[in-house]
Structure formats: C-alpha cells, structure tokens
Amino acid sequence: MAAPTENIKAREAYDNGTSLLRQNKFSEAEEYLLLAVELDDKFVDAMDHLGIVYRNLGRYEEAERWYLRSIEINPNNLVPYINLALVYRFQGRYEDSRQTYLKAQRIDPEDPEPYFGIGMLYQLVGQYSISIVFLQEAIARYKNTLLLCGALYNQAYNFYYMEEYEEALKYFKLALLGYPDNEDIKNKIDEIENMLNEAARL
C-alpha cells in the first residue's frame, strides 16, 4: 500500500472492496471503496482501486477523476500514473497516455511499467522500431516472470510486424516459456518456422 489508513473502519471497507475487486465484482466493490474514501479522504489506495473499478466498468471519466485526486494527494506514488495512462489509452488519448507514462518514468526510472506502457502505445500506432526500444527497456527491468513473458510476447509481435522473422521467432519462443499453453504463440512459432524453412529451400 502507498499510504495505509489509520482509520480502522476505512481499512475494513478497503479490504472488503479490494476482495470484491479481485473477484471482478466491480459494482459491489465500488460501494465499499467509496465508503473507505468517505471515512478517510486522503486514502489514496482506496482511490486507486476505485479507479480500477471504474475502468473495468467503462466509466473512464470517473476513473480519471479518482486517479487525478490520488496524484494530487500523493504525487510520488507510481500506481495512479500507470493506471491513468491505461485509462487514456483505452480512450484513444495516446499522447495524454504517453505524457502520463513519462511522468511515472521520472518518479522511478527503474520501474518497467512506464517503458512497457510507452512501448505498447508505439506498437498501437504502428511505430514498431520505437516500440522495440521501449519494450527492451521494460524487459531488462522486469523481475516478475509472467510480466516479463508478456513483454517478450509483445516484443515478438513488433519484430513480426516488421517482418524480422528470426528475431520474432526468438521472442515468441521465450514468451512460450511463461505461457506454455498459449495457442497463439504456438501457432506463430509454427507459422514462422514454416516460412523460414520455405525460404531456406528456395
């Protein structure tokens, strides 16, 4: 938690809301998290979770409002920046998203999430060579295996879209280590290996 509350009732409401959030019961979680903020109006962790609730409910303006409020109270907490950037991305506000990731990057240059987020933005707009640079920075920083494999998976697609198939194959095979049952990765590996074998026969 970024700033645990000393209000016991607010903490109980937050815990209940967070439990429901983790079960994807977003409407039920909203009630408890709003109560937590009502009981402690500086409780940024509850605000950040409210933002997640509203993002998942497609209520992006409300999500943005809570993240901005959280940032105003604790501007050095990375969590609302990363989540706010995601909200902007879902809204198609790519430059707002990029600028928010850059603010997060300035707070903690060693956190991989801003690099990953910016890399995904560049991939979305088809600027694959720039995306590769940012995703490589994220890959170098990830310690969590599944998050690392997610970055490797998306990096593989950058190379695939650029028709650099040998590099794409390398990254898809690395991603498969974390997602051994992922049919998309398996199919892409088969597709690329067949293409490379065909090219070698010509």
N, C-alpha and C positions, 0 to 999 in steps of 0.2 A: 504494500500500500504506500502511496505517496505521502499521505498525511492522515494517519489514523485519528479518528474522533475520540474524544474523552467522554462523549455522551453515550451512556450505555444503551439507552433506547434507540438512538440513531444507529449505533453499531448493530443492534439486533435487527433493525429494519433493513440495513445494508446487507447483512448476512443472508436474510430471507430473500431479498431481492436478487442478490448475486446467485444464490442457489437456483432460483427460478430462471434466471438468465441463462445459466449453464444448461438448463433443461430445454432451452428455446421457448420458454413460456413467457414471451415478451410482454404481453399485456398485463399478466399477473405481476411480473417483476416491476413494471412501471409504478404500480401503486406503492410498493414497499420502498423503492428508491426515492420517490417523491417525498415520502414521509421522512426518510433519513435526512434529506436536504432541508426539509421543514424544521426538523429538530436541531440541525446544525448547518447553518447557511454557509459555512466555509468547508464543508465536507466534499473535497474535490473528487475523492474516489467514487462517491455515490454519483456525482455529476458525470464523471467519465463513463460510468456504467449506464446511466440514463441515456447518454449519447449513443451507446451501443444498442440499447433498446430501440430508440427512435430510428436509428439507421436500419435496423433489421425490419422495422415496421414501415420503412419507406418514408418516414416523416423527417426528411433531411433538414428542413429549416429549424425544427426543434432540436435535432441533434447538434447542428451548428451552434445554436444559441447556448446549449449547455457546455459544449467544448470551449467556446469563447469565454464563458463565465469561469470555467475551471482555469483557463490560462491566465485570466485577469487576477485570480486569487493566487495562483502558484505558477508564475511564468517559466520556471525552470523544470517543470515536470514534463517529460517527453511524451507521456501517454496521450494527452488530448491533442497534441500536434499531429501525431501519427494517425489518430482516428479521424481528426478533422480533415486531413489531407485525403483520406479514403472517402469521406463524405463528398468532398469536392470532386473527386474522380468519378464517383457514381453519378454526379450531377452533370458531368461533362465539362466541369470547370477546371480544365487541365492546368492552366497557368496558376490559378489560385492554389491548386494542389501542389504543384512544384514549389511554389514560394513557401508554402507551409512546411514541406519536407526540408527545404533549405534552412528554415528557422530551427527545426529539430536537429539538423546536422550541426548547426553552430552550437547548440546546447551540449551535444555529446557526439563529437566526430567519430568515436569508435563504435557507436551503435549501428548495426547493419540495416535496420529498418528504413531509415531515410534513403539510403543508397538503393535498396530494393524497390522502394516506392517510386523513386525517380526513374529507375531503370524500366519499371513497368509502364510508366507514363510514356516514355520514349518508344517503347515497343508498341503501345496502343496507337501511336500516330505514325508508325512505320519507320521511325528513325533507329533502325536496328544497330548500327555501328556505335551510336552513342549509348544505347541501352546496354550493349555488351560491356562498355567501360564501367557503368554504374553497377550492373549486376555482378561484375567481377569483384568490385569493392565490397559488395554485400557478402559474396561467397567467402572472401578472405576473412570476414569478421564473424560469420555465424558459428556458434558453438552448438546450438540445438540441431540435432541430426535431421529431423523432419523439415525444419525451416531451411536448412542448407540444401536438402534434396529438392525442395520447392524452387529454390533459386537456380539450382542446376537444371531443373526441368525447363524453366522459362529461358534460361540461357541457351539451352539446346534449340529451342524454337527460334531464337534470334539467328543462330547460325543456319538453321533450316530455311528460314525465310530469305536469307542471303545466299542460299544455295551453296554454302560451305559445308558439304555433307559429311566429310570426315570429322570435322570439329563437332557438328551436330550429333553424330553417332557417339562420339566420346562422351558428351554431356548427357545424352539420353541413357547410356549405359551406367553412368554414375548415378543418375536420378533413380534408375531402376533398383539400386541397392536399398534405397529408402522406401520405394513403392513397388515391391516385388510382384504385386497382383494388379498393377495398373495396365489395363489392356491397351490404352492409347500409347503408352511408352513402348510396350512390346510391339505393337503394330508399326510404330515409327521406326524402330530398330530393324524390323524385318524389311520394311519398305526401302530404307536407306541401304541396307546390306545388299538387297537385290539390285538396286540402282548401281551401286559401286561395282558389284560383280559383273553386271551387264556392260558397264563402261570399260572394265578391265578386259573383257572378251573382244571388244571392238578394235 
